[in-house]
Amino acid sequence: MNVLINDKPYTLAPGARLADALLLIEARPPYATAVNRQFVPRSSHATHELHAGDRIEVIRPVTGG
C-alpha cells in the first residue's frame, strides 16, 4: 500500500502499523507523529493500523532561541 511520510511516497505491506512506517524511515526520538492530521501517541504506534493513501507526519522538536 502507498502512503506519504512527510510528503514523500513510500510503500508498506497491507496491514502495516505506524511503528512499521517509523522503522522504514529510521525515525529516532524525540519526535511526534500524526496520521491524517490526527496526533497518534507513542503508546499507540504499534497498534495504529495504516491504510492506503494515509498521510503520516513525523515532527521533530526544534530547539534554540
Secondary structure by P-SEA (a helix, b strand, c coil): cbbbcccbbbbbcccccaaaaaaaacccccccccccccccccccccccccccbbbbbbbbbbbcc
